[in-house]
Amino acid sequence: MAKNDNIKPENNEVDGEASDYLELNIDLDLPALDHKAKTMDLSALEAAINGVTNTVLEQQKKQENDLAINEENTDETDTGDTDVEDTDGDNSSDASDASKPEEEPIIEKDADPKPADDEGATRIFDIKALKEIQGKDTEEESVEGSEKSASEDKPLKDNEEKNKAPEVVPNPAEKQKKAPVQKKPVKKKKKKLTAKQRRAKEREAKKKALKIISISVLVLALLLAFILATLLRARINAEKNTVASESVKSFSITYAGEKTVFEPLVTSSEEEAQQKQEITFDTSGMYSPNACMMRLSDNKIILDMNSNQRIYPASMTKIMTTLVAIEHITNLEDTVTFTGGEYDRAYTEGATTANFMAGDVVSYNDVLYGIMLPSGADACYAIADALGGSEAGFVNMMNEKAQQLGMNDTHFTNCTGLTNEDHYTTCADMIKLLQAALQNETFKTVFCTHVHTTGPLGLNPDGLQLSSTAFTYLGSPLLQNGTEITGTKTGFTDEAGHCLASCAKAGDGTEYILVTAGANTEEDPNPHLADAKYLYGQLPSYDD
């Protein structure tokens, strides 16, 4: 065993690592172990020591990253043992003669490490195993102790000092280091974030949270707005239905001289509630014995004053003349050439004229203004000849139109309105005519014009100015109650009296038409205009 005394690892790093693993916290009774070792079976001791040595070397091999370094150290150690064995011949022969034990097996560098199952059995060389060996040889202590102890005392002590640390059971920390041998799955450690990365990640998370909150608030706001709009619409509809189903209060206007009395009227049905206000007119201050007024919004007659009594229409006849002419003119810019006979005839009959002279080439459009505004008979004759071939032919066209409109108590004998027993109508029929005529935009434009200037004429290169006879004497068409007289056509003969067909718009935007006839008085030179103001002035003055 002397040849093992000089076995020293040449690599200091290996010694350091081995010493780390050999520092075991086990208290050994070294004097007793020394005494037992002197008397025990050396072959068994050698086997135990070799087992411990193998365990230490295996641990060193597993902890080193480079196995080649350990293998080289093992080769150098084997070579050193051989050299010592050659030079120490006497001592080795003496030891062989004394005990004759089997030579200590040398660890081969190419020896494969034992499997994990045998490793534990080889490594577990503890105090218990040593004591069992010592107990086995205690009986032979008295016989062989004196002779063998002298020769083997020193080698045994050296071997014990070298190998006493590996004889202890490994500590728990060593078992934890052996865990990778069991090939347990190792969890990857999460990479630690720097403070800057952590703050950036927190900011990103806050942005996402803020975005989600903003979207949620917007959705809730839109939903709330939709709900409120739906509720408001439902409430408005409910209120409308309530108003439609309840009784509606209106006012009836009663005139007693100059005194105005408002009497509340209550209607019970839904149909009556939707109707316009009923108006009662005071006619005591009128000059005209015949009158008829219609509300155009519902075509209802709201004033009937001898409206079915036959009258002479006078120049109100020109309303039919103009309407029939418009319906038969293909182009308003086409012209009519006056011969001069038109003016002479009108002057002879005592009719008013527009003052178109012989040789004047006048457009149909200007001729229409000449008929309606100054009530020119000369213009009537010219257009009747141009469109009807003669006045008689044109009058036939006028009577046909009257029948179409339902003017059953009307008959025309001329296109100007001169008195003739067979030339008659009623205020009710004239209301029908005016209602139909105002639906023609060309007629309505002419009817509501105050002043018009024609194109260049022979004696009037700058044009002839035509003015409405009614608006010339009417004054302001806007009345105190807000009603405005918008269109007129006058008429007068001794037999017919003063006549007027007009239209007006009340303050609430409702349109009315009025026909009055037969006004004769010395109190007012224009009693027909006074009657129009009087009746239109009784319309309600309110804005809805």
Secondary structure, 3 states (H helix, E strand, C coil): CHHHCCCCCCCHHHHHHHHHHHCCCCCCCHHHHHHHHHHCCHHHHHHHHHHHHHHHHHHHHHHCCCHHHHHHHHHHHHHHHHHHHHHCHHHHHHHHHHHCCCCCCCCCCCCCCCCHHHHHHHHCCCHHHHHHHHHHHHHHHHHHHHHHHHHHHHHHHHHHHHHCHHHCCCCHHHHHHCHHHHCCCCCCCCCCCCHHHHHHHHHHHHHHHHHHHHHHHHHHHHHHHHHHHHHHHHHHHHHHHHHHHCCEEEEEEEEECCEEEEEEEEECCHHHHCCCCCCCCCCCCCCCCEEEEEECCCCEEEEEECCCCEECCHHHHHHHHHHHHHHHCCCCCCEEECCCHHHHHHHHHCCCCCCCCCCCEEEHHHHHHHHHCCCCHHHHHHHHHHHHCCHHHHHHHHHHHHHHCCCCCCECCCCCCCCCCCCEEEHHHHHHHHHHHCCCHHHHHHHCCCEEECCCCCCCCCCCEEECHHHHHHCCCECCCCCEEEEEEEEEECCCEEEEEEEEECCCCCEEEEEEEEECCCCCCCHHHHHHHHHHCCCCCCCC
